[in-house]
């Protein structure tokens, strides 16, 4: 069977079950470990029987169990790098790429160097590792600490750092509990979904992403409040910043918490025009 035939068959199977057909291409591309350019250039080549068998078994698993692409193949692509994911870590999202982009843009625009960066609630390590690699390419020297409360998540993050040749200092910590130094930048994509919204979450998220990485107390604001209230002890100086990914409904509440704790705050929108990134600086 040629690639085009396999794709057409997979798309037909997905279409019959009202599933997103784009998964067919990405799944096959990831199984073959090819970039989009490589994949498209070999579009009419034959597939090995083993690949065909694996491919349609995974298509069937997706249809019957609503398994997300990242859990079908065991990894997610984030900022053009491969990150292992399991049930113990949140699969990196496109919105988080926008957070990383804003951090890099700030560093470039202000010509910063020799930075100490803290990534709280690191999960798969995608933020910390991506920053390390992207800033290396810009000749920006960084020391990056990444923390998480979960041993299992930290093991995945360490594996991802190893695979991406990124030197990160990983620490098991409940927010700031085991953090003992100061930083130029604190970055976090913490759990921020209110537990009251659990019934609104898609099943393929609820069943595969760890709930510890999704849900937070205080209507989803617990981690933001805790970080903002305690961050000044861990910031190098008044020019140090906090970057958050936030829920699209949380901008006003996070503004109130920030102002109460003497931070200036800027809210930036994502590619879909929704509040997504908060940038805080000591007032």
N, C-alpha and C positions, 0 to 999 in steps of 0.2 A: 504493500500500500504506500502510495506517495503522500507527502506531507499535505498537499492540497486536498486529497481525498479524505485523509484522517480529520482534517479541520472541518470539512464540509459535513462529514458524518457527526462529529462532535457537536457542531453548531445546531444541526437538526435535532439531536437528542436534547440539547439544552432548550431549544426553542419550544419543543413539545411540552416541556415542563415549566415553561415561563421563566426560565433562568437566563441570566445575563450571558449572552453569547461571546462577549469579549474574553471571558475566562478561557475559552477553548484555545485561543492563540497564545495567551500568556502562559498557560499551563504547559503547553508543548514546548514553547520557547525556553521555559525554566527547566523542564526535564532534559532538554538538549544542552542546557547551559550555554546558550548563545545570546548575543546582543540582538536587538531588533534588526540592525543592518545585516548581520551574519545570517539571521533566520530568513529574512526576505530574499537574500541572494541564493538561497538553497531551496526555495519554495516548492520546486517540482521534483526534488530528490526523493528516493525511496527511504522508508524508515525501517530500522531493524525490528524484527518480530517482538523482541523483548520490550522495546520502547512502546510499540503499539499496544501490547498487552497491558503494560503499566499505565499507559495513558488512558485507556478506556475504563480500566478499573477505577482510576481516580475520578474520571468524569462521572461514573456511576455512584461513587462515594459522595461526590458533591451533590448530585441530584437527590439521593436518598437521605443524606444526613445534613445537607446544607453546610458542608464543611468549607470554610473560606480557603481561598487559593494559598495563602501563606501556610496553612496547616496541612494542605494537600502535599506541598513540596518541602515543608519544613524550614522555609526561609522567606524573608521579605526583602525587596529591593528598596533601599532608602538612600537618596542622594547618590544613585548609581553604584552603590555598594551592596553586597549581600550580607544580610544579618540573619542568623539562625533564630527561629522562634519556636516556642513550645507552649504548652498550656500554662507555664509559669510566668510568661511575660506577655505584655501587650504587643500586638503586631504594630510596628511603626506606621503612622499615617502620613498622608500627604500634607495635612495641616501642620504637622510637626516639622516637616521640611521648611515650611515658611518661617517658623520660629528660628531655626538654625540659620536660614538666609538673613534674617534681620540682625542676628548677633554678628555674623560675619560682616555684613554691610556696615554696622556701627564701628567695628574694629578697623576696617579698611578706611572708612571716611575720617576717622580720628587718628589714623596712623599710629595705633597702639602696638606695643610690643612688650615682651617679658611679662606675660599675664598669668595670674593664678585664677583658675575658673573652677567653680563647684557646680556639679550637676546633681540636683536632689531628685530622688525617686527615679533613678536611672533606668530601671527595667532592663531592656535588652542592651542598653549601653549605646543606643543609636545616636543620641545627641552628643554625648561626650566623645565618642569615637569619630564621628563625622567632623566635629569641630577640630579635633586634634589633626586629622588628615588634611582638611581643607586649609587650616591655618599654617600647617607645615609647608604647603604648596605656595603660600604667600610669604614664606620666610618669617612668620610670626612665631616667636618662641613662647610656648605655653607649658604650664604645669596644670594638669587637670585631675581633679578628684571627683569621683562619681560614687554616690551612695544609694543604698536601698535597704529596706527593712527585711527583704526576703533573701535568704541564703540561695534558694533555687534560682531566683532572678540574677543574682550576682554571678553564679556559676555560668549562666548563659552569656552574661555581659563579658565575663573574662574570656570565654571562648571566642566571642565576636571580636574582642580586642586583639586576641592572638591571631585570628584569621585575617584581620585587616592591618596587622603590624602596627598597632597603636599602643603607645605607652601610657596607660591610664592607672591611677592609684584608686583601686576600688575599696570601699569601706562599708561594712554593715552598720547601718545607723538608722534610727527612727528620727527622721528629719535631722536636727542638729545634735542629737544626743552624743555622738562619738566624733564630732567635728571639732578640731582644736586649733584651727588657724584662720586667718583672714583672707579674703578673696577680692579680686577686682570685679569679677562678675559672678553672680549666682543665677543659675538657669534651672527652671523646673517645668516639667509637664506632669503635674501630680494627678492623682485621681480627683475627678471634679464633677462626677455625675451624682445628683441627689438620689438617695435610696428610694425616694417617692417616685422617681422616674423609671424604676426598674421595669415596669410593665410596658414602657414605651420603647425599650431597647430591642433591636432585632435579635432573633434567636441565634443567628450565626455569630453574634458578638457575645451574647450571654453564655452560650455553650462552649466557647473556645477561649475567650480572653479571661484572665484571672480577675475575679471580682474585687480582689484587694487593689488591683490597678485601675479599676473603673469607678468605684463608688466611694463617696466621702460623706461624713456626717455634716451637720449644720447646713443642710440644703446644698451640699457639694462644696462648701466654702472652708471646711476645716483646715486643709493644708495651706491654703492661701493665708488665712488669718494667722496660723501658727508661724509660718515662714516670715510674714511681714512683721509680726510683733517681735520676733527674735533676731531678725536679720542684721540689725545695726552692729551687733557684737561680732559679726563675721564678715563685715565689709571693710576693706582697707581704708577708705576715706570717703569724703563727701562726693567724690566723682564716681564712685563705684555704683554699679547698676544691678537691678534684678530684672530678668526676663522671664515671663510666664507665658505658657499656653493656657488659654482660659476657655470655658464654655461660652457659647455665643450669647447666652442670656445673662452672663455674670458680670459684665463690664461695670455697671452702676454699683453693684454691691462691693466689688473689689476696689473701686474708686473710694467708696466710703471708708473701707478698712484702711486703705493707704493714707488718706487724708488724716484720719484719726491718729495714725502713727507717724505723722510728719514726713510723708513721702509725696513728692510730685509724681504724677502718673500720666502716661500717654497710652491710649488704647488704639491699636492698629487692626484693620480689618483683613480678613483672608481673601483668597481669590474669588470667593463667592459673595463677598461684600458683607460678611458677618464678623462681629467682634471676635478676635481670636488671639491677639498678642497684647500683653500688658508690659510696659516698660516703666520701672520705678527708679527714682533717684531721691536721695535724702534731701529733704527741704531745708 
